[in-house]
Amino acid sequence: MGQIIVAADASGPVLASAEGLSFWGGVDAATGRVIDAHHPLHGESLAGTILMLPTSRGSCTGSGVLLELALGGNAPAALVFREEEDILTLGALIAGRMFDVPLAVLRLSAEEWDQLASAERATITGARLISGDWALDLAPPPTAALELSETDRAMLTGAHGAAAKLAMDVICTMAAGQGATRLTDVTRAHIDGCIYASPANLTFARRMADMGARVRVPTTMNAISVDHANWRAQGVPALFGTPAQKLADAYVEMGAQPSFTCAPYLLQAPPALGEMIGWSESNAVIYANSVLGARTVKHPDFMDLFIALTGRAPLSGVYLDAGRRACRAVHVDLPAGHDDALWPLLGWLVGRAAPDRIPLITGLEGTAPTPDDLKALCAAFGTTSAAPMLHVAGVTPEAEGALRPDADAVRIGAADLAAAWRQFNDAPAGVDLIAFGSPHFSLPECHALDAALAGRRRADGTAVIATVGQQVLDAIRADGTLTRLEASGVQVVPDICWCSISEPVFPPSAKVLMTNSGKYAHYAPGLSGRKVRFGSLTDCAEAAVTGIAPDHPPAWLT
């Protein structure tokens, strides 16, 4: 029997893929067309379909994209998953509960999913799924007898206001779907929904602020969609800049700190080992769980605010010891003499090898990755895997004993890394934009770029942009690095990140960009419409000076 997760009637053509999809960076929010150039459904329209995926993947902002699709009439008629899924499920829940736009979400067994995937059309009516001569009874939405605190119950009855009531109601609904029986306190939250992915994000935030929403725990904010203080001077049209700023301001009004960074682990006093937090933003979640050993589910947009408003989250998934075990060993045959390009390439490949489960990476025990190497690994992993964390044997704090006895194993070798490099470099060698800072550049990365440029000036016609958090900008201004970078022609931009940047800050004339980020190399073709080159930080710095990217893999891959 299939399971109704979000109830609604629906009918439409079946569109199925065995590969998960990130709606943010993978689907055009205005049309419902798949823009992820690496996905099997690239070019397909999701509007009105019975969309079948094993689960979602990638950015937590997918819930906001789905809400925009629903409000604009371009959403799938129904979502059918084979595994647990939260990001798109929450978007569907908000569409129905707050905006009266119902969107069905089902979860089927592997056999049921395969049966439906072979069909041309399907209809969901009441508690029944029908496709031709085949029909399946559906269990009603899950409910759970949650152990609630006195404060939880007071929120549910509205004693703490309408916003807190809605937040606790949604948290309890999501907890039931996750099989949780209790909630847990969180010490801090991080808001991903402050990115202006679509008008729906502002509609949601403004409604919550007008309902009197106020955060109860320290809450930071993700990178936003404009340089908050300078977007007008940068020529950003008011049609985009004004709502993007209003979205950020709405979350500040609700009590969030205007940190505006997609790398909150770079802020002062990052989360500690074992600390329960409520973060959103895929790379931040994966880094916090994997590298810091803090604990947070990959909360979807909107859920991040609800957790901040209540200080509570469902006790499920990687909040629990059992949920943090590795289900697949990924052994890496490490090429000798590798450079920093290894880590994003490897993260992307490990995500493809473990798209729906936590991996333990072996073969790297003799390495000494920097925090920035691990940042690149985690960010790229999040583009191809739905898992909220990974383990690296001999490196990350919980790797020892993490592998489950029933785990399977796969292998990644130099040929796989070389193939990934070629896939990220299917573009002309002449580059006119170098993109650094996805996720935001750290202070050591700014210093490394300064050293790699060594006072040389960028080539005429090649723009060089590094995005950073305000705290890093303050640090490089104080130590003189900013002056040297600007003398080399580097534009350093705070608050925004490459996954939310837009023209004219993104140079309109650029045709081919180069980046050292596996995350942006994956998303850039769909988000920017440009061709992409990829390389190490040093390779990117050389391309900035010459205007030419290397046209062959690095020596360590050959």
Backbone torsions as a table, in degrees:
resi	resn	phi	psi	omega
1	MET	NA	130.8	176.6
2	GLY	-73.1	167.4	-176.9
3	GLN	-119.1	125.6	169.8
4	ILE	-78.2	124.9	175.5
5	ILE	-98.0	-47.8	172.7
6	VAL	-127.1	122.2	-173.4
7	ALA	-81.7	133.5	171.8
8	ALA	-174.1	149.9	173.2
9	ASP	-81.5	148.0	-178.1
10	ALA	-159.9	156.9	175.6
11	SER	-155.5	142.0	179.3
12	GLY	171.6	177.5	177.0
13	PRO	-71.3	145.5	179.2
14	VAL	-83.0	129.8	175.1
15	LEU	-126.3	111.2	-171.7
16	ALA	-120.5	145.0	172.6
17	SER	-142.5	137.6	176.7
18	ALA	-79.2	-1.5	-178.6
19	GLU	-113.8	133.1	177.6
20	GLY	-61.7	162.1	-175.7
21	LEU	-136.7	133.5	170.5
22	SER	-89.5	120.6	178.6
23	PHE	-68.6	-37.2	174.7
24	TRP	-77.3	121.7	-177.3
25	GLY	84.0	-9.8	-178.2
26	GLY	-118.4	-16.1	-177.7
27	VAL	-135.9	133.5	175.8
28	ASP	-72.6	116.0	-175.3
29	ALA	-65.6	-22.3	-177.1
30	ALA	-85.2	-23.1	-173.2
31	THR	-125.7	-22.5	-175.7
32	GLY	84.5	10.8	179.6
33	ARG	-88.7	140.4	-180.0
34	VAL	-75.2	123.4	-177.2
35	ILE	-113.5	-1.7	176.4
36	ASP	-67.9	109.7	-174.7
37	ALA	-66.3	-17.4	-177.6
38	HIS	-96.9	0.1	-173.7
39	HIS	-97.8	144.2	179.6
40	PRO	-59.7	-24.5	-179.9
41	LEU	-90.7	9.9	-177.3
42	HIS	-50.5	128.2	179.1
43	GLY	92.7	-15.2	-179.7
44	GLU	-76.6	149.1	172.8
45	SER	-94.0	131.1	178.9
46	LEU	-88.5	-11.9	-172.2
47	ALA	-59.9	126.4	174.9
48	GLY	75.1	5.7	-177.1
49	THR	-90.5	161.6	164.2
50	ILE	-90.6	94.2	-171.6
51	LEU	-84.6	124.4	-177.4
52	MET	-114.7	121.3	177.0
53	LEU	-135.2	151.4	173.2
54	PRO	-61.4	-42.5	173.9
55	THR	-168.2	-179.7	173.0
56	SER	-89.1	178.9	174.6
57	ARG	-154.1	176.9	172.0
58	GLY	74.8	-144.4	-166.0
59	SER	-66.6	142.9	174.4
60	CYS	-66.2	-16.6	-179.4
61	THR	-70.6	-6.8	178.5
62	GLY	-56.1	-31.3	178.9
63	SER	-64.7	-37.3	177.0
64	GLY	-69.6	-36.7	177.0
65	VAL	-63.9	-43.2	178.7
66	LEU	-63.1	-40.0	177.8
67	LEU	-61.3	-43.1	178.1
68	GLU	-62.4	-41.4	177.1
69	LEU	-60.9	-41.7	-179.7
70	ALA	-65.8	-44.9	-179.0
71	LEU	-68.2	-28.1	-179.8
72	GLY	-92.2	0.4	179.1
73	GLY	78.1	18.7	-177.4
74	ASN	-116.0	14.0	-178.3
75	ALA	-80.6	160.0	166.9
76	PRO	-58.4	153.8	175.6
77	ALA	-71.1	-29.9	179.3
78	ALA	-157.6	154.7	174.8
79	LEU	-115.2	130.7	-179.2
80	VAL	-125.7	116.0	-177.1
81	PHE	-110.5	159.9	177.7
82	ARG	-104.0	-20.3	-177.1
83	GLU	-130.5	177.2	177.6
84	GLU	-62.0	143.6	-178.4
85	GLU	-153.6	134.0	-177.1
86	ASP	-117.0	-37.0	-168.7
87	ILE	-63.8	-55.9	-179.2
88	LEU	-74.1	-30.5	177.1
89	THR	-59.7	-43.1	179.9
90	LEU	-67.5	-40.0	176.5
91	GLY	-57.9	-42.3	177.5
92	ALA	-65.5	-40.2	179.9
93	LEU	-62.5	-44.2	179.8
94	ILE	-66.9	-39.8	179.5
95	ALA	-57.6	-42.6	-179.5
96	GLY	-78.3	-42.4	-171.2
97	ARG	-78.4	-37.3	-176.9
98	MET	-98.0	-27.4	-170.9
99	PHE	-125.3	5.9	175.3
100	ASP	55.7	40.7	174.0
101	VAL	-120.5	89.9	-173.8
102	PRO	-69.9	143.4	179.3
103	LEU	-146.1	118.8	-174.5
104	ALA	-74.6	143.2	172.6
105	VAL	-131.6	126.0	178.3
106	LEU	-121.7	156.0	169.2
107	ARG	-127.4	125.3	-178.3
108	LEU	-115.9	159.0	171.7
109	SER	-68.9	167.1	-179.3
110	ALA	-59.3	-41.5	-179.3
111	GLU	-67.3	-43.2	179.1
112	GLU	-64.9	-41.0	-179.6
113	TRP	-61.7	-46.1	179.5
114	ASP	-62.4	-38.7	179.1
115	GLN	-61.8	-47.5	-178.8
116	LEU	-69.4	-34.5	-177.1
117	ALA	-62.5	-22.9	-179.8
118	SER	-87.2	-3.5	-176.7
119	ALA	-87.3	162.5	177.4
120	GLU	-91.1	-39.4	-178.5
121	ARG	-140.1	161.6	176.9
122	ALA	-152.1	157.2	177.9
123	THR	-132.8	135.6	173.3
124	ILE	-112.7	119.0	179.4
125	THR	-137.3	120.1	-177.4
126	GLY	59.4	-122.4	-178.6
127	ALA	-108.6	39.3	-176.5
128	ARG	-143.6	136.8	174.8
129	LEU	-110.0	125.8	-174.5
130	ILE	-127.6	132.5	174.7
131	SER	-142.9	105.0	-177.4
132	GLY	60.8	-126.1	179.9
133	ASP	-85.4	-5.3	-176.4
134	TRP	-98.0	135.4	178.4
135	ALA	-138.2	149.6	-177.5
136	LEU	-136.9	127.8	173.3
137	ASP	-73.8	144.5	-176.8
138	LEU	-118.8	132.8	175.8
139	ALA	-73.6	148.6	-179.3
140	PRO	-67.1	166.2	179.5
141	PRO	-53.8	142.1	-176.6
142	PRO	-68.6	146.6	173.1
143	THR	-126.3	156.1	-179.1
144	ALA	-139.0	142.4	174.6
145	ALA	-85.7	82.3	-175.8
146	LEU	-72.9	140.3	170.0
147	GLU	-81.5	107.0	-176.2
148	LEU	-107.3	144.6	175.1
149	SER	-77.7	170.0	178.0
150	GLU	-61.0	-38.5	178.6
151	THR	-67.4	-40.3	176.2
152	ASP	-56.3	-47.8	-177.7
153	ARG	-65.4	-36.1	178.2
154	ALA	-65.1	-39.2	176.5
155	MET	-62.8	-42.8	-178.6
156	LEU	-62.7	-29.3	179.9
157	THR	-88.6	-2.6	177.6
158	GLY	91.8	8.9	-177.5
159	ALA	-66.4	-22.5	179.7
160	HIS	-107.1	18.2	175.8
161	GLY	103.2	164.6	-175.3
162	ALA	-66.6	-36.3	-178.1
163	ALA	-67.4	-45.3	178.6
164	ALA	-65.3	-34.8	177.9
165	LYS	-63.0	-48.1	178.0
166	LEU	-61.0	-44.2	-178.5
167	ALA	-59.9	-46.7	-178.2
168	MET	-68.7	-35.8	178.5
169	ASP	-62.6	-44.7	179.4
170	VAL	-67.4	-40.4	178.2
171	ILE	-59.4	-43.6	179.8
172	CYS	-66.0	-38.8	177.6
173	THR	-63.8	-45.3	178.6
174	MET	-65.6	-37.0	178.7
175	ALA	-60.8	-40.3	179.1
176	ALA	-62.8	-43.5	179.2
177	GLY	-64.7	-27.3	179.5
178	GLN	-89.1	-3.4	-179.2
179	GLY	77.7	16.4	-179.9
180	ALA	-77.5	146.8	175.5
181	THR	-113.1	-8.0	179.3
182	ARG	-141.5	162.9	170.8
183	LEU	-105.6	161.0	177.6
184	THR	-125.7	147.6	171.9
185	ASP	-70.0	144.6	170.2
186	VAL	-119.9	148.5	-175.5
187	THR	-89.3	-21.6	-177.3
188	ARG	-159.5	163.7	179.0
189	ALA	-135.1	159.8	174.9
190	HIS	-135.6	125.9	-173.7
191	ILE	-94.8	121.8	175.1
192	ASP	-96.3	-21.9	-174.1
193	GLY	-71.6	3.2	178.9
194	CYS	-81.8	-3.2	173.3
195	ILE	-76.1	131.7	179.9
196	TYR	-82.7	72.6	179.0
197	ALA	-71.8	-25.2	-178.3
198	SER	-172.1	165.6	177.0
199	PRO	-57.6	-25.3	-178.9
200	ALA	-60.7	-34.4	179.7
201	ASN	-62.5	-42.0	178.3
202	LEU	-70.4	-40.2	177.8
203	THR	-57.3	-45.6	178.9
204	PHE	-64.2	-51.5	-175.3
205	ALA	-63.3	-41.2	-178.8
206	ARG	-65.7	-39.4	178.4
207	ARG	-64.5	-41.7	179.5
208	MET	-65.0	-43.5	179.1
209	ALA	-63.1	-41.0	179.7
210	ASP	-67.5	-22.6	176.0
211	MET	-80.2	-1.8	178.4
212	GLY	90.6	20.4	-178.2
213	ALA	-62.5	134.2	175.8
214	ARG	-143.1	133.3	-176.9
215	VAL	-69.6	150.5	-179.7
216	ARG	-108.4	-12.1	179.2
217	VAL	-128.4	157.2	176.6
218	PRO	-54.5	129.1	-171.1
219	THR	-133.5	121.9	175.8
220	THR	-97.6	169.8	-177.0
221	MET	-124.6	144.8	178.7
222	ASN	-70.4	171.5	168.3
223	ALA	-53.4	144.0	179.3
224	ILE	-105.3	-168.3	-171.4
225	SER	-100.2	-2.1	175.7
226	VAL	-142.8	157.4	167.9
227	ASP	-70.5	107.3	-165.8
228	HIS	-54.1	-40.4	-174.4
229	ALA	-91.0	-17.3	-166.9
230	ASN	-126.3	6.2	-171.4
231	TRP	-63.1	-33.1	178.9
232	ARG	-65.6	-44.8	179.4
233	ALA	-65.3	-25.0	179.5
234	GLN	-82.9	-2.4	176.6
235	GLY	85.7	13.1	178.9
236	VAL	-67.8	128.9	-179.3
237	PRO	-60.7	140.8	180.0
238	ALA	-62.0	-27.0	179.5
239	LEU	-59.8	-29.7	176.1
240	PHE	-102.2	-45.3	-174.8
241	GLY	-62.2	-39.1	-177.3
242	THR	-65.5	-52.4	178.2
243	PRO	-65.6	-32.2	177.9
244	ALA	-64.2	-41.7	177.2
245	GLN	-69.1	-39.6	178.6
246	LYS	-62.5	-35.3	177.4
247	LEU	-63.8	-48.3	178.1
248	ALA	-59.8	-43.4	-177.4
249	ASP	-65.7	-31.2	179.3
250	ALA	-64.0	-40.3	178.5
251	TYR	-71.5	-34.5	174.0
252	VAL	-64.1	-40.6	176.4
253	GLU	-58.5	-33.9	179.3
254	MET	-82.1	1.7	172.8
255	GLY	106.9	1.8	179.4
256	ALA	-76.0	150.7	178.5
257	GLN	-80.0	135.1	-179.8
258	PRO	-77.8	61.7	-178.7
259	SER	-76.1	-34.0	173.1
260	PHE	50.5	51.1	176.9
261	THR	-138.8	140.6	175.0
262	CYS	-85.5	2.9	178.5
263	ALA	-124.8	66.3	-176.5
264	PRO	-63.6	-18.2	176.7
265	TYR	-69.3	-10.8	175.3
266	LEU	-87.4	-11.2	178.5
267	LEU	-71.1	164.8	177.3
268	GLN	-61.6	146.1	177.9
269	ALA	55.1	64.1	176.1
270	PRO	-66.6	165.3	-179.5
271	PRO	-59.0	150.3	-177.2
272	ALA	-97.2	166.4	177.1
273	LEU	-55.4	125.7	177.9
274	GLY	83.3	-3.9	-177.9
275	GLU	-72.0	131.7	178.1
276	MET	-84.3	118.9	-178.2
277	ILE	-129.9	167.2	178.9
278	GLY	-124.6	78.9	-176.1
279	TRP	-101.6	150.6	166.6
280	SER	-122.6	171.7	-172.0
281	GLU	91.5	112.6	-165.6
282	SER	-59.6	-46.0	-177.6
283	ASN	-66.1	-35.8	-179.5
284	ALA	-67.5	-40.3	178.3
285	VAL	-62.8	-47.7	-177.2
286	ILE	-65.0	-41.5	178.6
287	TYR	-65.1	-44.5	-178.6
288	ALA	-60.8	-46.9	-179.8
289	ASN	-68.2	-45.6	-169.2
290	SER	-80.8	-49.3	-170.6
291	VAL	-92.3	-43.1	-179.0
292	LEU	-85.8	-24.1	-176.2
293	GLY	76.2	13.5	170.9
294	ALA	-73.7	175.7	-175.6
295	ARG	-129.9	119.7	173.9
296	THR	-156.2	134.4	168.6
297	VAL	-67.3	154.9	174.9
298	LYS	-77.3	84.4	-174.1
299	HIS	-72.1	137.1	177.5
300	PRO	-71.0	161.4	169.0
301	ASP	-56.5	147.6	-174.3
302	PHE	84.9	-45.8	175.4
303	MET	-64.8	-33.0	179.0
304	ASP	-59.9	-42.7	178.1
305	LEU	-67.8	-42.2	-179.5
306	PHE	-60.1	-38.7	177.5
307	ILE	-67.9	-40.0	177.8
308	ALA	-64.6	-34.6	-179.0
309	LEU	-72.7	-25.4	-175.4
310	THR	-112.2	-21.4	-173.4
311	GLY	70.1	19.3	-174.6
312	ARG	-133.3	149.6	178.4
313	ALA	-145.1	152.7	176.2
314	PRO	-60.4	134.2	179.7
315	LEU	-84.8	89.8	-175.6
316	SER	-153.6	175.8	173.6
317	GLY	56.9	-133.0	-174.9
318	VAL	-78.3	1.7	166.8
319	TYR	-68.9	-23.8	-176.4
320	LEU	-100.6	148.8	179.3
321	ASP	-54.8	-45.8	-176.0
322	ALA	-63.1	-32.0	-178.5
323	GLY	-74.1	-9.4	-176.8
324	ARG	-100.1	2.8	179.8
325	ARG	-73.6	149.8	178.8
326	ALA	-87.2	132.5	-178.9
327	CYS	-102.9	-4.2	179.3
328	ARG	-148.7	131.9	172.8
329	ALA	-92.0	129.5	178.1
330	VAL	-117.1	105.0	-178.9
331	HIS	-89.7	133.4	-178.8
332	VAL	-108.9	124.3	170.0
333	ASP	-85.0	98.8	-168.0
334	LEU	-76.0	121.4	176.9
335	PRO	-69.0	142.1	178.2
336	ALA	-71.7	146.0	173.5
337	GLY	73.8	21.0	-177.4
338	HIS	-65.1	157.0	174.9
339	ASP	-113.9	-167.6	-173.8
340	ASP	-69.9	-11.7	175.5
341	ALA	-67.9	-17.7	177.8
342	LEU	-55.5	-44.5	-166.4
343	TRP	-68.3	-46.2	175.5
344	PRO	-67.6	-37.9	176.9
345	LEU	-60.4	-44.9	-178.0
346	LEU	-66.4	-41.7	177.9
347	GLY	-59.0	-42.9	-179.8
348	TRP	-63.7	-43.3	-179.1
349	LEU	-70.1	-39.7	178.8
350	VAL	-64.5	-37.7	176.0
351	GLY	-61.8	-40.1	177.1
352	ARG	-67.7	-33.4	179.3
353	ALA	-77.1	-23.4	179.9
354	ALA	-134.1	66.6	-173.5
355	PRO	-71.7	-17.4	-172.8
356	ASP	-134.9	17.4	-177.7
357	ARG	-155.1	158.1	179.9
358	ILE	-75.2	128.0	178.3
359	PRO	-100.5	156.2	165.1
360	LEU	-110.1	117.5	-179.8
361	ILE	-90.7	125.1	176.4
362	THR	-116.3	165.4	-179.2
363	GLY	97.7	-5.4	-179.7
364	LEU	-107.3	12.1	-173.6
365	GLU	-60.7	-27.7	-179.0
366	GLY	-88.2	2.1	-179.4
367	THR	-91.5	167.7	175.8
368	ALA	-134.2	70.1	-177.0
369	PRO	-63.9	142.2	175.5
370	THR	-79.4	165.9	173.3
371	PRO	-55.4	-33.7	178.7
372	ASP	-72.0	-34.3	172.7
373	ASP	-59.9	-44.7	-179.0
374	LEU	-70.0	-32.2	174.4
375	LYS	-61.0	-45.3	179.7
376	ALA	-65.7	-40.3	178.1
377	LEU	-60.5	-50.0	-176.6
378	CYS	-65.9	-40.6	-177.7
379	ALA	-65.8	-43.6	179.8
380	ALA	-69.1	-37.8	176.6
381	PHE	-56.8	-40.5	-177.7
382	GLY	-67.5	-16.7	178.6
383	THR	-78.7	-24.5	-175.3
384	THR	-117.6	-4.8	179.8
385	SER	-128.8	146.6	174.6
386	ALA	-87.3	-7.4	-175.6
387	ALA	-68.0	144.4	-177.4
388	PRO	-87.8	1.9	179.1
389	MET	-167.0	170.1	173.1
390	LEU	-143.6	164.0	173.9
391	HIS	-120.3	144.8	174.7
392	VAL	-123.5	113.8	-176.7
393	ALA	-57.3	131.2	179.0
394	GLY	78.8	2.0	-175.0
395	VAL	-127.2	-57.1	-173.9
396	THR	-86.8	155.2	-165.2
397	PRO	-70.1	-20.9	-176.7
398	GLU	-113.5	15.0	-174.4
399	ALA	-69.1	-36.7	-176.8
400	GLU	-65.9	123.6	179.5
401	GLY	77.3	9.6	-175.6
402	ALA	-78.3	-22.7	-172.8
403	LEU	-76.6	126.8	177.1
404	ARG	-70.3	148.4	-179.9
405	PRO	-60.1	-28.0	-177.9
406	ASP	-94.8	12.6	-178.1
407	ALA	-68.5	146.9	173.9
408	ASP	-97.6	-176.0	-173.5
409	ALA	-142.9	145.2	172.4
410	VAL	-136.1	171.3	-175.2
411	ARG	-132.6	140.9	174.9
412	ILE	-122.4	127.6	-178.5
413	GLY	-121.4	-175.6	-177.7
414	ALA	-61.0	-34.5	179.6
415	ALA	-64.8	-37.1	177.4
416	ASP	-66.1	-42.7	178.3
417	LEU	-63.6	-41.6	179.3
418	ALA	-65.1	-38.5	178.3
419	ALA	-64.9	-40.3	177.2
420	ALA	-64.6	-40.6	177.6
421	TRP	-59.0	-45.2	-179.6
422	ARG	-64.1	-38.4	179.5
423	GLN	-64.6	-33.6	178.7
424	PHE	-83.3	-1.4	-175.8
425	ASN	-128.6	34.0	179.0
426	ASP	-88.3	66.1	-176.5
427	ALA	-157.0	161.2	176.0
428	PRO	-59.1	154.0	-176.7
429	ALA	-73.7	-24.9	178.7
430	GLY	-73.9	123.0	-176.9
431	VAL	-118.3	144.0	178.8
432	ASP	-122.4	9.9	173.4
433	LEU	-152.5	130.3	172.7
434	ILE	-110.3	123.5	-174.3
435	ALA	-112.4	111.8	176.3
436	PHE	-112.3	144.5	169.8
437	GLY	105.8	41.2	173.3
438	SER	-128.6	95.6	0.6
439	PRO	-69.0	176.3	-176.5
440	HIS	-47.1	137.5	176.2
441	PHE	-60.8	140.6	174.2
442	SER	-88.8	172.8	175.3
443	LEU	-60.6	-47.8	177.0
444	PRO	-60.2	-34.9	178.3
445	GLU	-67.8	-37.3	175.2
446	CYS	-62.7	-41.8	178.0
447	HIS	-64.7	-40.2	-179.4
448	ALA	-65.5	-39.9	177.3
449	LEU	-65.0	-42.2	177.2
450	ASP	-58.2	-44.8	179.7
451	ALA	-66.5	-39.6	-178.4
452	ALA	-67.5	-35.2	177.5
453	LEU	-74.7	-32.5	175.1
454	ALA	50.9	41.8	175.8
455	GLY	82.4	-3.1	-180.0
456	ARG	-76.0	152.7	-178.0
457	ARG	-95.1	145.0	176.2
458	ARG	-61.0	155.3	178.4
459	ALA	-68.5	146.6	173.8
460	ASP	-59.0	133.5	178.7
461	GLY	86.9	-1.7	177.1
462	THR	-116.4	110.5	177.8
463	ALA	-80.6	147.4	177.3
464	VAL	-130.7	118.8	-176.9
465	ILE	-128.7	131.6	173.6
466	ALA	-120.1	126.6	177.0
467	THR	-98.3	139.5	-174.4
468	VAL	-142.8	163.2	168.2
469	GLY	-79.8	158.5	-176.6
470	GLN	-59.8	-34.9	-177.6
471	GLN	-68.3	-33.3	175.6
472	VAL	-73.0	-39.7	176.9
473	LEU	-58.7	-43.6	178.1
474	ASP	-61.0	-40.2	-177.6
475	ALA	-68.5	-42.7	-178.2
476	ILE	-76.3	-23.2	172.7
477	ARG	-69.2	-40.4	-177.5
478	ALA	-70.2	-34.8	-175.4
479	ASP	-96.9	5.6	175.0
480	GLY	90.3	-6.2	-178.6
481	THR	-64.5	-38.9	-178.6
482	LEU	-61.0	-42.8	179.2
483	THR	-60.1	-42.9	-179.0
484	ARG	-69.6	-41.2	178.5
485	LEU	-62.2	-43.3	-179.9
486	GLU	-66.7	-33.7	176.1
487	ALA	-65.1	-28.6	176.6
488	SER	-83.4	-2.1	178.2
489	GLY	93.1	14.0	179.3
490	VAL	-85.6	129.1	173.3
491	GLN	-93.8	120.6	179.9
492	VAL	-105.0	120.8	-172.7
493	VAL	-121.0	125.5	176.5
494	PRO	-88.7	169.2	168.7
495	ASP	78.4	-43.0	-177.6
496	ILE	-97.2	161.8	176.5
497	CYS	-129.7	165.8	-174.2
498	TRP	-63.8	-25.4	179.0
499	CYS	-78.6	-4.6	177.3
500	SER	-130.3	5.8	-178.0
501	ILE	-74.5	151.4	-179.9
502	SER	-143.5	167.2	175.8
503	GLU	-68.1	146.8	6.7
504	PRO	-91.2	0.8	175.8
505	VAL	-61.4	-43.1	167.1
506	PHE	-74.1	117.9	-173.7
507	PRO	-57.2	116.9	-176.6
508	PRO	-58.9	-29.6	-176.0
509	SER	-81.3	-10.3	-177.1
510	ALA	-65.5	134.2	178.4
511	LYS	-111.5	-34.7	-179.6
512	VAL	-131.5	125.6	177.4
513	LEU	-111.6	157.8	174.8
514	MET	-127.5	141.4	-178.8
515	THR	-143.7	155.8	172.6
516	ASN	-99.6	9.8	-177.8
517	SER	-101.0	122.2	173.5
518	GLY	-65.8	-34.8	178.5
519	LYS	-61.3	-48.9	-177.2
520	TYR	-75.2	-31.9	175.4
521	ALA	-59.2	-34.1	178.3
522	HIS	-73.7	-47.4	-172.1
523	TYR	-85.8	-25.4	-170.5
524	ALA	-57.7	-41.9	-179.3
525	PRO	-57.6	-41.0	179.8
526	GLY	-75.5	-40.0	-175.8
527	LEU	-76.3	-38.8	-173.1
528	SER	-105.1	-19.5	-175.5
529	GLY	74.0	12.3	180.0
530	ARG	-103.6	161.7	172.8
531	LYS	-81.9	156.4	-168.5
532	VAL	-129.2	141.7	166.2
533	ARG	-120.0	155.1	-177.4
534	PHE	-136.5	146.2	175.0
535	GLY	-171.5	-179.9	177.7
536	SER	-66.9	170.0	177.2
537	LEU	-59.1	-41.8	179.3
538	THR	-64.9	-42.5	176.7
539	ASP	-58.9	-42.5	-179.8
540	CYS	-66.3	-39.8	178.2
541	ALA	-63.7	-41.1	177.8
542	GLU	-65.0	-40.2	177.8
543	ALA	-65.6	-31.8	177.0
544	ALA	-63.7	-36.6	-177.6
545	VAL	-80.2	-36.3	-175.0
546	THR	-98.8	-23.0	-173.2
547	GLY	78.1	8.6	-176.8
548	ILE	-128.2	128.4	176.1
549	ALA	-87.8	152.7	174.5
550	PRO	-58.1	137.6	-178.0
551	ASP	-100.8	15.1	177.5
552	HIS	-146.2	156.7	179.4
553	PRO	-61.1	156.3	177.0
554	PRO	-63.6	160.9	-174.4
555	ALA	-58.0	-33.4	-177.3
556	TRP	-70.6	-11.3	176.1
557	LEU	-102.5	-1.7	-179.5
558	THR	-115.3	NA	NA
